């Protein structure tokens, strides 16, 4: 693959080589459809977490990816520990970026049945 970068020291340019606007928009669309489908299945109570869903946008998706990248740099035994408030293990940058509830709500697909005629159906 050949790519033209204007600033080789900018990690965002490398990120954008693989996560194009089209891919990011697709993930945002699928996340919002997934949420709408699942929220409509259940009658949520006024104070439930699901009752307060708001659509995700591209900027929030990028924060989600930043959180995933940080999880690769800062390792912990469980995902929940990244949002722990316990002084011994807390890492405030995670909760400053994105709440754990919001992090859990972002999905890349709707778990649809794959197209078996495709040469790589799981893709």
N, C-alpha and C positions, 0 to 999 in steps of 0.2 A: 504494500500500500504506500502510495506516495501522497504526502500532504504538504500544504503550504501553511506555515505558521508565521505570524508576524512577530511573535515574542516567544522564543523557545523556553524561556524561564517561567512562563505563565501556565500553571497547571490547568486552569480553566480551558485554555485552548485545546489541550490534549483531551480533556473530558468531552468537549463539544465535537471532537472528531468522531466519537462513538455514540454519544447521546445527542442526536440531531433534534431540531425542533419537532420533526415529524414523530420521532420515537417518544419524546417527552410528552407531546400532545396526546399520543395514543395512550400512554400510561395514565395521564390525567383523566382522559375520557373513560377508560376502563375502570379506574378507581371510583369515579363518580357513579358510573352505571352499577358497579358492584354494590356500592353503598345504598343506592336507591332501591335496587332489587331486594337486598337483605332487610332494609328498614321497612319496606312495604310488607314483608312476610310476617312481621311481628307488630303488634300494637304496643308501642312503647309508652311507658308512663311518663308523666310530665318531667320528672327529675332524673330519668335514666340517662346514661351516657349516649345511647343511640338516638334519643330524642333531640339532642343538640348537635346533630351532624351538620356540618357546612361543607360545601363543595371544596375540593382541593384545587390548587392552581399550580402552574409551572414553578413559580418561586418557592412554594412550599415543597414541591417535589425535589427541588435542588437541595433544600435544607435536609430532606429525608436522605438523599444520597450522601450528603456531607456527614450525616449521622452514621450511616453505614461505613463510610470510609474511616471515620474516627474509631468505630468499633473494631476495625482491623488493626488500628495502631495501638489503641488502649484495650487490652484484653481483660475480660472478666469471665468467671465461670458460667453465669447466666445472663440473659438479656435484661432481666429485671434489675440487676445490680447496677446497670448504667444510670438508672434513675433513682437509686437508693439515696435516702436522706441521712443514713447512718454515717456519722462523722468518720469512722474508720475506712469506709469504702466509697464515700460519695465522690462523684465527679460532676460538679455543678454545670459544666458546659453542656452536658446532654439535655438537662431540663431547661437550660436557657435557650437552646436551639428549638426544641420540640418536646411537647409533653409525651409521656409514655403512652397515654391513651390515643393520642393522635398518631404516634408512630405505629401503633398496632392497627390502625384503621386504613393505612395505605396498602393497597393490593395491586398487583400488576396484571392480574387477569381475573376473569369471572368463572374459572373452572369449567369452561365449556367442553363439550365432547370434541376431541381433536379430529381433524379431517384425515381419515384413514387413507385417502387416495394420495395424500402428500408424501413425498419420498422421506421426509423427516417429520412425521405427524406430531411428535412431542414438541417440536419447535413452534 
